């Protein structure tokens, strides 16, 4: 089958790799434009572009397919794909492209639709403390993740699993489900199912203004925030006026309201009181330092019991 693949981040790589290994012809890859990255603001390729170039697959990088439809529709018509596969592309596909392939445009989405439509479904699965996440393949429509569902697979969220870890796991689940979806569509064995709009919810992109940890919240909410924002943009608080990024934590207690929240109540393992219960930091990054385990941090920078952590400077 001739396929045009559209994707950008590392989540999309296993799906692209699975298509190639399954014997499909990936005629071209569409990915987002190169962007500055890191402290030096050096221009960086997307993970999908790097993979495509390494496998001699032509790469296209429109700023907007909708605005540049006159340029890219003829290219896609010439490529004549049987299917367009989309995995975390991050761009809207106009109706002219949605209607082009014989088997339509198939999206690999990181949630159990109609829950968590939008840009950050996996992160919100962890942020909200859900017991399960998953993958849904669907026929793309003009709305945002509103197309008819094809296949889905439920995946249990592991204890203390960060959003980035679940993201990596689900990328491989998505790749496997994509191949099953393509095989099923070709054989006529899949019946598309419409989404229940009454059950839909939205998972917006994460922003830096979400990062501050509010220790007056219950420990479960603080814990899920830390895990859900890890690795990026990263939950943070302030210790002695300096920023402390927190990448991992564990629940110590989920009971008993604390008269003072944000207090270090165990200096040996960095346990902090919350509005109800307490959490233990396990991986952090101090301002001007590198990311490290709390045990390594405490060996060089002991903290005092009773020290207050704040949400802002």
Order of alpha helices (4+ residues) and beta strands (2+ residues): beta-alpha-beta-beta-beta-alpha-beta-alpha-beta-alpha-beta-alpha-beta-beta-alpha-alpha-beta-beta-beta-beta-beta-beta-alpha-beta
